[in-house]
Amino acid sequence: MIVSINGVLSEAADARIDPADRGFTLGDGIFETIVVRRNAVRHLAAHLARFKRGADLLGIPLPGDDNAIANMIGATIVGNKATEGVVRMTLTRGPGARGIVPPANPQPTLLITIAPLPPEAEPAKVIVATSTRRNEHSPLSRIKHLNYLDNILARQEATKAGADDAILLNTAGRVAESTVANIFVLVDGYMLTPPVEDGALPGIIRGEAIKLARAEERSIAVEMLPRASEVFLTNALGVRSVTHIDGAPIGDGEPGLITQLLATRL
């Protein structure tokens, strides 16, 4: 595998990140996942815009403008002779002294990698996580930051229960998202998705699905889930149907028609 660190390509085995890098020691950074299909980088402008918003929130300078970063992505794709795959950009504040106070003049690290596209996901059986909650009051709920420990705890809970994923509730007990995706539910004829204010990450594919499905951003009480006739998840990889929540089937326990149509479109 060829990786890019601050625009320099190297074999992954030869790549080096400073042991004092704050991304490693403190989770001080952000990431972005971008799909490449048939030599096309999907939704690049939207991903770069969200990447910049996250960097601005944390006060981490980007090592170049959109064109420079796009060129780094392109070089990584070409260096791996890839026509399809999943690009990951990881930006950290770079190395720093011990302690949490950020360095006055940070030297950020931008790591770009590409991995093969995973196979199409099977319909998911999920649980509602009880081990942790998503903090909708934190500005970090709006960005893809490097601390995913709440998500990891919830996914461990799902794995122990024999489920594929977990739905995270926010501090008010409302539905926020899954551990790796936004969530949509069809209830009483209305397609709904949690608003960003409830802890939903402003996903790129979420935005596309809202437009195509004419979904409403509305708070979703956990008690509404058993009444849903369709539930699906969205992230950069596409749309995944949810057929069971806490062991109970959604509708007839099969992927719904709207879900299937959106999966084809997205």
Secondary structure, DSSP 4 states (H G I P E B T S, - for coil): -EEEETTEEEEGGG----TTBHHHHH--EEEEEEEEETTEETTHHHHHHHHHHHHHHHTPPPSS-HHHHHHHHHHHHHHTT-SSEEEEEEEE--B--SSSSPPSS---EEEEEEEPPPPPPPPEEEEE--S--B-TTSGGGGS-BS--HHHHHHHHHHHHTT-SEEEEEBTTSBEEEESSSEEEEEETTEEEE--GGGT----HHHHHHHHHHT-EE---BGGGGGG-SEEEEEETTEEEEEEEETTEESTTSS--HHHHHHHHH-
